[in-house]
């Protein structure tokens, strides 16, 4: 498993054992800041698409 995979397992375990931490981070989302989530999602999609395209073209 990669470092990012282990980090995700750690995060999920932390949120499962201490749900108040997860609820605190969810509570920061507001309609006024919703555009930040859209921008982050769009950038993430473009980056992931570029990585997949690069992998397909180099193999």
C-alpha positions in Angstrom: 0.0 0.0 0.0 1.2 3.5 -0.8 1.8 6.3 1.6 -1.4 8.0 0.5 -3.3 4.7 1.0 -2.0 4.5 4.6 -2.8 8.1 5.2 -6.4 7.5 4.1 -6.7 4.4 6.4 -5.4 6.5 9.3 -7.8 9.3 8.5 -10.8 7.0 8.3 -9.8 5.2 11.5 -9.4 8.6 13.3 -12.8 9.8 12.1 -14.4 6.5 13.0 -13.0 6.5 16.5 -13.5 10.2 17.1 -16.5 11.4 15.0 -16.4 14.9 16.5 -13.2 15.6 14.5 -14.9 14.7 11.2 -18.0 16.7 12.1 -15.8 19.7 12.9 -14.3 19.7 9.4 -17.7 19.2 7.8 -19.0 22.1 9.8 -16.6 24.5 8.1 -18.4 24.1 4.7 -20.7 27.1 4.0 -22.6 28.1 0.9 -20.4 31.2 0.6 -17.3 29.0 0.2 -18.9 26.4 -2.0 -17.1 27.6 -5.0 -13.8 26.5 -3.4 -15.0 22.9 -3.4 -16.0 23.2 -7.1 -12.6 24.6 -8.0 -10.8 21.9 -6.0 -12.9 19.2 -7.7 -12.3 20.6 -11.1 -8.5 20.8 -10.6 -8.4 17.3 -9.1 -10.3 16.0 -12.1 -8.0 17.6 -14.6 -4.9 16.4 -12.8 -6.2 12.8 -12.5 -7.2 12.8 -16.1 -3.7 14.0 -17.1 -2.1 11.3 -15.1 -4.3 8.6 -16.6 -3.7 9.9 -20.1 0.1 10.0 -19.5 0.0 6.4 -18.2 -2.0 5.2 -21.2 0.3 6.9 -23.7 3.5 5.7 -22.2 2.6 2.1 -21.9 
